[in-house]
Amino acid sequence: MAMINTNGRFEQAPKLSSELKLIPRWSVALAALAFVGVQYLWWVVIPAYRHHPGPPVGIRFYFALTWSALAALYMLMIGYVSKDAPRRHMSAQIWMVVCFVMPAGVGSVLYFLLRQPIVSSCPACGTAIQNDYHFCPQCACQVSAACGNCYRSARPTDLFCVHCGHDLASDSMPERVRTSLS
């Protein structure tokens, strides 16, 4: 499914399967270990130290399953952050510690609220640039569609700039930008 981003480029919407591929195997192994460990805690360790009848089996099953799933998701989230942060030119180590140390998933929420956009590279010089840039800051290569008058984002289907009314057909957009948009 194609979509137009904020600077007028056509991009593929990120699919869940491509995002799941970011989770490393060590994180999946830790998640499985955490799931089994919490199950062991709920079904073996806690009943051994109980001196009175416990809650019904249904309640024990519910709590064992939910706490195990949360522990597994916690480990998967740390693995995801370890691979996603470098794509965004952020420190993976710092964000992994934040996600691990902050209780109740607050670190993960902070990560998703504060993460930077994915960084791409300039086709001319290879400099790392944010996807919302219209021109490379190092070589001034035009990397996305923009109005030639006000230099704001323009969609490839627009005939006139929605911000200033400039005729976009009269702009001399480079051929490589035009072909990457269609």
PyMOL commands that place a pseudoatom at each C-alpha (Angstrom):
pseudoatom trace, name=CA, resn=MET, resi=1, chain=A, elem=C, hetatm=0, pos=[0.000, 0.000, 0.000]
pseudoatom trace, name=CA, resn=ALA, resi=2, chain=A, elem=C, hetatm=0, pos=[1.567, 3.298, -1.093]
pseudoatom trace, name=CA, resn=MET, resi=3, chain=A, elem=C, hetatm=0, pos=[1.147, 6.510, 0.856]
pseudoatom trace, name=CA, resn=ILE, resi=4, chain=A, elem=C, hetatm=0, pos=[2.403, 10.062, 0.527]
pseudoatom trace, name=CA, resn=ASN, resi=5, chain=A, elem=C, hetatm=0, pos=[4.525, 11.287, 3.431]
pseudoatom trace, name=CA, resn=THR, resi=6, chain=A, elem=C, hetatm=0, pos=[4.715, 14.878, 4.724]
pseudoatom trace, name=CA, resn=ASN, resi=7, chain=A, elem=C, hetatm=0, pos=[7.221, 16.021, 2.107]
pseudoatom trace, name=CA, resn=GLY, resi=8, chain=A, elem=C, hetatm=0, pos=[5.366, 14.663, -0.912]
pseudoatom trace, name=CA, resn=ARG, resi=9, chain=A, elem=C, hetatm=0, pos=[7.312, 11.434, -1.435]
pseudoatom trace, name=CA, resn=PHE, resi=10, chain=A, elem=C, hetatm=0, pos=[5.558, 8.193, -2.173]
pseudoatom trace, name=CA, resn=GLU, resi=11, chain=A, elem=C, hetatm=0, pos=[6.512, 5.618, 0.422]
pseudoatom trace, name=CA, resn=GLN, resi=12, chain=A, elem=C, hetatm=0, pos=[5.386, 2.160, 1.272]
pseudoatom trace, name=CA, resn=ALA, resi=13, chain=A, elem=C, hetatm=0, pos=[3.533, 2.022, 4.560]
pseudoatom trace, name=CA, resn=PRO, resi=14, chain=A, elem=C, hetatm=0, pos=[5.643, 0.073, 7.035]
pseudoatom trace, name=CA, resn=LYS, resi=15, chain=A, elem=C, hetatm=0, pos=[4.267, -3.414, 7.329]
pseudoatom trace, name=CA, resn=LEU, resi=16, chain=A, elem=C, hetatm=0, pos=[4.069, -5.194, 10.638]
pseudoatom trace, name=CA, resn=SER, resi=17, chain=A, elem=C, hetatm=0, pos=[6.131, -8.069, 9.265]
pseudoatom trace, name=CA, resn=SER, resi=18, chain=A, elem=C, hetatm=0, pos=[9.009, -5.741, 8.347]
pseudoatom trace, name=CA, resn=GLU, resi=19, chain=A, elem=C, hetatm=0, pos=[8.941, -4.194, 11.827]
pseudoatom trace, name=CA, resn=LEU, resi=20, chain=A, elem=C, hetatm=0, pos=[8.848, -7.627, 13.490]
pseudoatom trace, name=CA, resn=LYS, resi=21, chain=A, elem=C, hetatm=0, pos=[11.993, -8.594, 11.573]
pseudoatom trace, name=CA, resn=LEU, resi=22, chain=A, elem=C, hetatm=0, pos=[13.835, -5.978, 13.633]
pseudoatom trace, name=CA, resn=ILE, resi=23, chain=A, elem=C, hetatm=0, pos=[13.451, -8.047, 16.800]
pseudoatom trace, name=CA, resn=PRO, resi=24, chain=A, elem=C, hetatm=0, pos=[16.724, -9.951, 17.300]
pseudoatom trace, name=CA, resn=ARG, resi=25, chain=A, elem=C, hetatm=0, pos=[16.861, -13.649, 18.137]
pseudoatom trace, name=CA, resn=TRP, resi=26, chain=A, elem=C, hetatm=0, pos=[18.464, -13.016, 21.531]
pseudoatom trace, name=CA, resn=SER, resi=27, chain=A, elem=C, hetatm=0, pos=[15.414, -10.966, 22.452]
pseudoatom trace, name=CA, resn=VAL, resi=28, chain=A, elem=C, hetatm=0, pos=[13.046, -13.727, 21.344]
pseudoatom trace, name=CA, resn=ALA, resi=29, chain=A, elem=C, hetatm=0, pos=[15.055, -16.220, 23.439]
pseudoatom trace, name=CA, resn=LEU, resi=30, chain=A, elem=C, hetatm=0, pos=[14.911, -13.896, 26.466]
pseudoatom trace, name=CA, resn=ALA, resi=31, chain=A, elem=C, hetatm=0, pos=[11.165, -13.443, 25.941]
pseudoatom trace, name=CA, resn=ALA, resi=32, chain=A, elem=C, hetatm=0, pos=[10.613, -17.215, 25.905]
pseudoatom trace, name=CA, resn=LEU, resi=33, chain=A, elem=C, hetatm=0, pos=[12.783, -17.591, 29.005]
pseudoatom trace, name=CA, resn=ALA, resi=34, chain=A, elem=C, hetatm=0, pos=[10.878, -14.796, 30.777]
pseudoatom trace, name=CA, resn=PHE, resi=35, chain=A, elem=C, hetatm=0, pos=[7.544, -16.394, 29.864]
pseudoatom trace, name=CA, resn=VAL, resi=36, chain=A, elem=C, hetatm=0, pos=[8.608, -19.808, 31.182]
pseudoatom trace, name=CA, resn=GLY, resi=37, chain=A, elem=C, hetatm=0, pos=[10.223, -18.250, 34.265]
pseudoatom trace, name=CA, resn=VAL, resi=38, chain=A, elem=C, hetatm=0, pos=[7.097, -16.382, 35.291]
pseudoatom trace, name=CA, resn=GLN, resi=39, chain=A, elem=C, hetatm=0, pos=[4.979, -19.500, 34.664]
pseudoatom trace, name=CA, resn=TYR, resi=40, chain=A, elem=C, hetatm=0, pos=[7.335, -21.450, 36.950]
pseudoatom trace, name=CA, resn=LEU, resi=41, chain=A, elem=C, hetatm=0, pos=[7.016, -18.702, 39.555]
pseudoatom trace, name=CA, resn=TRP, resi=42, chain=A, elem=C, hetatm=0, pos=[3.192, -18.788, 39.509]
pseudoatom trace, name=CA, resn=TRP, resi=43, chain=A, elem=C, hetatm=0, pos=[2.718, -22.567, 39.376]
pseudoatom trace, name=CA, resn=VAL, resi=44, chain=A, elem=C, hetatm=0, pos=[5.672, -23.907, 41.400]
pseudoatom trace, name=CA, resn=VAL, resi=45, chain=A, elem=C, hetatm=0, pos=[7.351, -21.317, 43.626]
pseudoatom trace, name=CA, resn=ILE, resi=46, chain=A, elem=C, hetatm=0, pos=[4.386, -19.325, 44.930]
pseudoatom trace, name=CA, resn=PRO, resi=47, chain=A, elem=C, hetatm=0, pos=[2.222, -22.387, 45.810]
pseudoatom trace, name=CA, resn=ALA, resi=48, chain=A, elem=C, hetatm=0, pos=[5.163, -23.919, 47.710]
pseudoatom trace, name=CA, resn=TYR, resi=49, chain=A, elem=C, hetatm=0, pos=[5.265, -20.985, 50.149]
pseudoatom trace, name=CA, resn=ARG, resi=50, chain=A, elem=C, hetatm=0, pos=[1.526, -20.742, 50.689]
pseudoatom trace, name=CA, resn=HIS, resi=51, chain=A, elem=C, hetatm=0, pos=[0.140, -21.810, 54.094]
pseudoatom trace, name=CA, resn=HIS, resi=52, chain=A, elem=C, hetatm=0, pos=[-3.538, -21.425, 53.219]
pseudoatom trace, name=CA, resn=PRO, resi=53, chain=A, elem=C, hetatm=0, pos=[-5.665, -22.365, 50.222]
pseudoatom trace, name=CA, resn=GLY, resi=54, chain=A, elem=C, hetatm=0, pos=[-4.906, -20.258, 47.185]
pseudoatom trace, name=CA, resn=PRO, resi=55, chain=A, elem=C, hetatm=0, pos=[-7.228, -18.563, 44.755]
pseudoatom trace, name=CA, resn=PRO, resi=56, chain=A, elem=C, hetatm=0, pos=[-9.232, -20.622, 42.273]
pseudoatom trace, name=CA, resn=VAL, resi=57, chain=A, elem=C, hetatm=0, pos=[-7.344, -22.156, 39.356]
pseudoatom trace, name=CA, resn=GLY, resi=58, chain=A, elem=C, hetatm=0, pos=[-9.002, -19.808, 36.849]
pseudoatom trace, name=CA, resn=ILE, resi=59, chain=A, elem=C, hetatm=0, pos=[-7.648, -16.734, 38.613]
pseudoatom trace, name=CA, resn=ARG, resi=60, chain=A, elem=C, hetatm=0, pos=[-4.208, -18.300, 38.973]
pseudoatom trace, name=CA, resn=PHE, resi=61, chain=A, elem=C, hetatm=0, pos=[-4.253, -19.169, 35.265]
pseudoatom trace, name=CA, resn=TYR, resi=62, chain=A, elem=C, hetatm=0, pos=[-5.270, -15.595, 34.344]
pseudoatom trace, name=CA, resn=PHE, resi=63, chain=A, elem=C, hetatm=0, pos=[-2.525, -13.986, 36.413]
pseudoatom trace, name=CA, resn=ALA, resi=64, chain=A, elem=C, hetatm=0, pos=[0.104, -16.482, 35.305]
pseudoatom trace, name=CA, resn=LEU, resi=65, chain=A, elem=C, hetatm=0, pos=[-0.722, -15.926, 31.649]
pseudoatom trace, name=CA, resn=THR, resi=66, chain=A, elem=C, hetatm=0, pos=[-0.926, -12.116, 31.797]
pseudoatom trace, name=CA, resn=TRP, resi=67, chain=A, elem=C, hetatm=0, pos=[2.230, -11.643, 33.870]
pseudoatom trace, name=CA, resn=SER, resi=68, chain=A, elem=C, hetatm=0, pos=[4.135, -14.067, 31.643]
pseudoatom trace, name=CA, resn=ALA, resi=69, chain=A, elem=C, hetatm=0, pos=[2.969, -12.271, 28.503]
pseudoatom trace, name=CA, resn=LEU, resi=70, chain=A, elem=C, hetatm=0, pos=[3.970, -8.904, 29.967]
pseudoatom trace, name=CA, resn=ALA, resi=71, chain=A, elem=C, hetatm=0, pos=[7.430, -10.174, 30.876]
pseudoatom trace, name=CA, resn=ALA, resi=72, chain=A, elem=C, hetatm=0, pos=[7.874, -11.604, 27.362]
pseudoatom trace, name=CA, resn=LEU, resi=73, chain=A, elem=C, hetatm=0, pos=[6.669, -8.386, 25.698]
pseudoatom trace, name=CA, resn=TYR, resi=74, chain=A, elem=C, hetatm=0, pos=[9.079, -6.412, 27.877]
pseudoatom trace, name=CA, resn=MET, resi=75, chain=A, elem=C, hetatm=0, pos=[12.013, -8.446, 26.529]
pseudoatom trace, name=CA, resn=LEU, resi=76, chain=A, elem=C, hetatm=0, pos=[10.766, -8.197, 22.932]
pseudoatom trace, name=CA, resn=MET, resi=77, chain=A, elem=C, hetatm=0, pos=[10.432, -4.432, 23.305]
pseudoatom trace, name=CA, resn=ILE, resi=78, chain=A, elem=C, hetatm=0, pos=[14.026, -4.085, 24.494]
pseudoatom trace, name=CA, resn=GLY, resi=79, chain=A, elem=C, hetatm=0, pos=[15.178, -6.118, 21.491]
pseudoatom trace, name=CA, resn=TYR, resi=80, chain=A, elem=C, hetatm=0, pos=[13.116, -3.988, 19.114]
pseudoatom trace, name=CA, resn=VAL, resi=81, chain=A, elem=C, hetatm=0, pos=[14.584, -0.783, 20.561]
pseudoatom trace, name=CA, resn=SER, resi=82, chain=A, elem=C, hetatm=0, pos=[18.106, -2.199, 20.174]
pseudoatom trace, name=CA, resn=LYS, resi=83, chain=A, elem=C, hetatm=0, pos=[17.598, -2.436, 16.383]
pseudoatom trace, name=CA, resn=ASP, resi=84, chain=A, elem=C, hetatm=0, pos=[15.227, 0.486, 15.764]
pseudoatom trace, name=CA, resn=ALA, resi=85, chain=A, elem=C, hetatm=0, pos=[17.234, 3.191, 17.559]
pseudoatom trace, name=CA, resn=PRO, resi=86, chain=A, elem=C, hetatm=0, pos=[20.314, 2.962, 15.284]
pseudoatom trace, name=CA, resn=ARG, resi=87, chain=A, elem=C, hetatm=0, pos=[18.067, 3.333, 12.209]
pseudoatom trace, name=CA, resn=ARG, resi=88, chain=A, elem=C, hetatm=0, pos=[17.029, 6.663, 13.658]
pseudoatom trace, name=CA, resn=HIS, resi=89, chain=A, elem=C, hetatm=0, pos=[20.569, 7.745, 14.662]
pseudoatom trace, name=CA, resn=MET, resi=90, chain=A, elem=C, hetatm=0, pos=[19.735, 7.391, 18.371]
pseudoatom trace, name=CA, resn=SER, resi=91, chain=A, elem=C, hetatm=0, pos=[21.787, 5.681, 21.063]
pseudoatom trace, name=CA, resn=ALA, resi=92, chain=A, elem=C, hetatm=0, pos=[20.569, 2.091, 21.323]
pseudoatom trace, name=CA, resn=GLN, resi=93, chain=A, elem=C, hetatm=0, pos=[22.316, 1.483, 24.653]
pseudoatom trace, name=CA, resn=ILE, resi=94, chain=A, elem=C, hetatm=0, pos=[20.762, 4.476, 26.388]
pseudoatom trace, name=CA, resn=TRP, resi=95, chain=A, elem=C, hetatm=0, pos=[17.270, 3.690, 25.135]
pseudoatom trace, name=CA, resn=MET, resi=96, chain=A, elem=C, hetatm=0, pos=[17.588, 0.013, 26.063]
pseudoatom trace, name=CA, resn=VAL, resi=97, chain=A, elem=C, hetatm=0, pos=[18.524, 1.029, 29.616]
pseudoatom trace, name=CA, resn=VAL, resi=98, chain=A, elem=C, hetatm=0, pos=[15.632, 3.516, 29.741]
pseudoatom trace, name=CA, resn=CYS, resi=99, chain=A, elem=C, hetatm=0, pos=[13.186, 0.843, 28.543]
pseudoatom trace, name=CA, resn=PHE, resi=100, chain=A, elem=C, hetatm=0, pos=[14.562, -1.719, 30.990]
pseudoatom trace, name=CA, resn=VAL, resi=101, chain=A, elem=C, hetatm=0, pos=[14.813, 0.495, 34.086]
pseudoatom trace, name=CA, resn=MET, resi=102, chain=A, elem=C, hetatm=0, pos=[11.633, 2.576, 33.890]
pseudoatom trace, name=CA, resn=PRO, resi=103, chain=A, elem=C, hetatm=0, pos=[8.756, 0.622, 35.451]
pseudoatom trace, name=CA, resn=ALA, resi=104, chain=A, elem=C, hetatm=0, pos=[5.474, -0.437, 33.861]
pseudoatom trace, name=CA, resn=GLY, resi=105, chain=A, elem=C, hetatm=0, pos=[6.571, 0.174, 30.280]
pseudoatom trace, name=CA, resn=VAL, resi=106, chain=A, elem=C, hetatm=0, pos=[7.026, 3.921, 30.764]
pseudoatom trace, name=CA, resn=GLY, resi=107, chain=A, elem=C, hetatm=0, pos=[10.441, 3.715, 29.082]
pseudoatom trace, name=CA, resn=SER, resi=108, chain=A, elem=C, hetatm=0, pos=[8.910, 2.129, 25.986]
pseudoatom trace, name=CA, resn=VAL, resi=109, chain=A, elem=C, hetatm=0, pos=[6.226, 4.796, 25.821]
pseudoatom trace, name=CA, resn=LEU, resi=110, chain=A, elem=C, hetatm=0, pos=[8.914, 7.490, 26.133]
pseudoatom trace, name=CA, resn=TYR, resi=111, chain=A, elem=C, hetatm=0, pos=[10.903, 5.854, 23.351]
pseudoatom trace, name=CA, resn=PHE, resi=112, chain=A, elem=C, hetatm=0, pos=[7.952, 5.911, 20.951]
pseudoatom trace, name=CA, resn=LEU, resi=113, chain=A, elem=C, hetatm=0, pos=[7.062, 9.493, 21.873]
pseudoatom trace, name=CA, resn=LEU, resi=114, chain=A, elem=C, hetatm=0, pos=[10.620, 10.850, 21.543]
pseudoatom trace, name=CA, resn=ARG, resi=115, chain=A, elem=C, hetatm=0, pos=[12.125, 8.769, 18.756]
pseudoatom trace, name=CA, resn=GLN, resi=116, chain=A, elem=C, hetatm=0, pos=[13.527, 10.523, 15.729]
pseudoatom trace, name=CA, resn=PRO, resi=117, chain=A, elem=C, hetatm=0, pos=[12.360, 9.871, 12.163]
pseudoatom trace, name=CA, resn=ILE, resi=118, chain=A, elem=C, hetatm=0, pos=[14.123, 7.201, 10.129]
pseudoatom trace, name=CA, resn=VAL, resi=119, chain=A, elem=C, hetatm=0, pos=[17.184, 8.619, 8.450]
pseudoatom trace, name=CA, resn=SER, resi=120, chain=A, elem=C, hetatm=0, pos=[17.924, 8.025, 4.753]
pseudoatom trace, name=CA, resn=SER, resi=121, chain=A, elem=C, hetatm=0, pos=[20.922, 8.984, 2.683]
pseudoatom trace, name=CA, resn=CYS, resi=122, chain=A, elem=C, hetatm=0, pos=[21.386, 11.596, -0.033]
pseudoatom trace, name=CA, resn=PRO, resi=123, chain=A, elem=C, hetatm=0, pos=[21.506, 9.984, -3.508]
pseudoatom trace, name=CA, resn=ALA, resi=124, chain=A, elem=C, hetatm=0, pos=[24.309, 12.339, -4.592]
pseudoatom trace, name=CA, resn=CYS, resi=125, chain=A, elem=C, hetatm=0, pos=[26.750, 12.457, -1.658]
pseudoatom trace, name=CA, resn=GLY, resi=126, chain=A, elem=C, hetatm=0, pos=[25.527, 9.777, 0.772]
pseudoatom trace, name=CA, resn=THR, resi=127, chain=A, elem=C, hetatm=0, pos=[25.044, 12.149, 3.732]
pseudoatom trace, name=CA, resn=ALA, resi=128, chain=A, elem=C, hetatm=0, pos=[22.506, 10.989, 6.318]
pseudoatom trace, name=CA, resn=ILE, resi=129, chain=A, elem=C, hetatm=0, pos=[19.399, 13.155, 5.975]
pseudoatom trace, name=CA, resn=GLN, resi=130, chain=A, elem=C, hetatm=0, pos=[15.982, 13.100, 7.572]
pseudoatom trace, name=CA, resn=ASN, resi=131, chain=A, elem=C, hetatm=0, pos=[13.080, 12.043, 5.386]
pseudoatom trace, name=CA, resn=ASP, resi=132, chain=A, elem=C, hetatm=0, pos=[11.354, 15.411, 5.736]
pseudoatom trace, name=CA, resn=TYR, resi=133, chain=A, elem=C, hetatm=0, pos=[14.244, 17.331, 4.117]
pseudoatom trace, name=CA, resn=HIS, resi=134, chain=A, elem=C, hetatm=0, pos=[13.734, 18.678, 0.606]
pseudoatom trace, name=CA, resn=PHE, resi=135, chain=A, elem=C, hetatm=0, pos=[17.424, 19.355, -0.044]
pseudoatom trace, name=CA, resn=CYS, resi=136, chain=A, elem=C, hetatm=0, pos=[20.627, 17.738, 1.214]
pseudoatom trace, name=CA, resn=PRO, resi=137, chain=A, elem=C, hetatm=0, pos=[22.349, 20.059, 3.723]
pseudoatom trace, name=CA, resn=GLN, resi=138, chain=A, elem=C, hetatm=0, pos=[25.803, 19.078, 2.384]
pseudoatom trace, name=CA, resn=CYS, resi=139, chain=A, elem=C, hetatm=0, pos=[25.465, 19.214, -1.414]
pseudoatom trace, name=CA, resn=ALA, resi=140, chain=A, elem=C, hetatm=0, pos=[22.081, 20.979, -1.955]
pseudoatom trace, name=CA, resn=CYS, resi=141, chain=A, elem=C, hetatm=0, pos=[20.767, 18.035, -4.006]
pseudoatom trace, name=CA, resn=GLN, resi=142, chain=A, elem=C, hetatm=0, pos=[16.951, 18.109, -4.210]
pseudoatom trace, name=CA, resn=VAL, resi=143, chain=A, elem=C, hetatm=0, pos=[15.682, 14.880, -2.648]
pseudoatom trace, name=CA, resn=SER, resi=144, chain=A, elem=C, hetatm=0, pos=[11.911, 15.460, -2.548]
pseudoatom trace, name=CA, resn=ALA, resi=145, chain=A, elem=C, hetatm=0, pos=[9.163, 17.455, -4.203]
pseudoatom trace, name=CA, resn=ALA, resi=146, chain=A, elem=C, hetatm=0, pos=[8.840, 21.062, -3.075]
pseudoatom trace, name=CA, resn=CYS, resi=147, chain=A, elem=C, hetatm=0, pos=[7.260, 24.248, -4.353]
pseudoatom trace, name=CA, resn=GLY, resi=148, chain=A, elem=C, hetatm=0, pos=[9.737, 26.352, -6.309]
pseudoatom trace, name=CA, resn=ASN, resi=149, chain=A, elem=C, hetatm=0, pos=[8.331, 29.558, -4.818]
pseudoatom trace, name=CA, resn=CYS, resi=150, chain=A, elem=C, hetatm=0, pos=[7.831, 28.939, -1.057]
pseudoatom trace, name=CA, resn=TYR, resi=151, chain=A, elem=C, hetatm=0, pos=[9.856, 25.666, -0.815]
pseudoatom trace, name=CA, resn=ARG, resi=152, chain=A, elem=C, hetatm=0, pos=[7.174, 23.886, 1.179]
pseudoatom trace, name=CA, resn=SER, resi=153, chain=A, elem=C, hetatm=0, pos=[6.189, 20.262, 0.594]
pseudoatom trace, name=CA, resn=ALA, resi=154, chain=A, elem=C, hetatm=0, pos=[4.171, 19.490, -2.497]
pseudoatom trace, name=CA, resn=ARG, resi=155, chain=A, elem=C, hetatm=0, pos=[2.431, 16.278, -3.469]
pseudoatom trace, name=CA, resn=PRO, resi=156, chain=A, elem=C, hetatm=0, pos=[3.192, 14.898, -6.905]
pseudoatom trace, name=CA, resn=THR, resi=157, chain=A, elem=C, hetatm=0, pos=[-0.489, 15.083, -7.861]
pseudoatom trace, name=CA, resn=ASP, resi=158, chain=A, elem=C, hetatm=0, pos=[-0.808, 18.803, -7.033]
pseudoatom trace, name=CA, resn=LEU, resi=159, chain=A, elem=C, hetatm=0, pos=[-0.932, 21.229, -9.939]
pseudoatom trace, name=CA, resn=PHE, resi=160, chain=A, elem=C, hetatm=0, pos=[-0.625, 24.289, -7.712]
pseudoatom trace, name=CA, resn=CYS, resi=161, chain=A, elem=C, hetatm=0, pos=[1.060, 24.810, -4.331]
pseudoatom trace, name=CA, resn=VAL, resi=162, chain=A, elem=C, hetatm=0, pos=[-1.517, 24.610, -1.561]
pseudoatom trace, name=CA, resn=HIS, resi=163, chain=A, elem=C, hetatm=0, pos=[0.398, 27.200, 0.471]
pseudoatom trace, name=CA, resn=CYS, resi=164, chain=A, elem=C, hetatm=0, pos=[1.165, 29.997, -2.020]
pseudoatom trace, name=CA, resn=GLY, resi=165, chain=A, elem=C, hetatm=0, pos=[-0.742, 29.079, -5.210]
pseudoatom trace, name=CA, resn=HIS, resi=166, chain=A, elem=C, hetatm=0, pos=[2.405, 28.772, -7.337]
pseudoatom trace, name=CA, resn=ASP, resi=167, chain=A, elem=C, hetatm=0, pos=[2.042, 26.800, -10.596]
pseudoatom trace, name=CA, resn=LEU, resi=168, chain=A, elem=C, hetatm=0, pos=[4.016, 23.612, -9.861]
pseudoatom trace, name=CA, resn=ALA, resi=169, chain=A, elem=C, hetatm=0, pos=[4.126, 22.621, -13.537]
pseudoatom trace, name=CA, resn=SER, resi=170, chain=A, elem=C, hetatm=0, pos=[6.464, 25.560, -14.203]
pseudoatom trace, name=CA, resn=ASP, resi=171, chain=A, elem=C, hetatm=0, pos=[9.002, 24.318, -11.633]
pseudoatom trace, name=CA, resn=SER, resi=172, chain=A, elem=C, hetatm=0, pos=[12.007, 22.473, -12.962]
pseudoatom trace, name=CA, resn=MET, resi=173, chain=A, elem=C, hetatm=0, pos=[11.957, 19.482, -10.638]
pseudoatom trace, name=CA, resn=PRO, resi=174, chain=A, elem=C, hetatm=0, pos=[14.880, 17.128, -11.289]
pseudoatom trace, name=CA, resn=GLU, resi=175, chain=A, elem=C, hetatm=0, pos=[13.981, 13.987, -13.247]
pseudoatom trace, name=CA, resn=ARG, resi=176, chain=A, elem=C, hetatm=0, pos=[15.203, 11.644, -10.462]
pseudoatom trace, name=CA, resn=VAL, resi=177, chain=A, elem=C, hetatm=0, pos=[12.790, 13.292, -7.984]
pseudoatom trace, name=CA, resn=ARG, resi=178, chain=A, elem=C, hetatm=0, pos=[9.951, 13.120, -10.514]
pseudoatom trace, name=CA, resn=THR, resi=179, chain=A, elem=C, hetatm=0, pos=[10.532, 9.401, -11.195]
pseudoatom trace, name=CA, resn=SER, resi=180, chain=A, elem=C, hetatm=0, pos=[10.852, 8.544, -7.494]
pseudoatom trace, name=CA, resn=LEU, resi=181, chain=A, elem=C, hetatm=0, pos=[7.435, 10.104, -6.910]
pseudoatom trace, name=CA, resn=SER, resi=182, chain=A, elem=C, hetatm=0, pos=[5.537, 8.250, -9.603]
for i in range(1, 182): cmd.bond("trace and resi %d" % i, "trace and resi %d" % (i + 1))
show_as sticks, trace
zoom trace
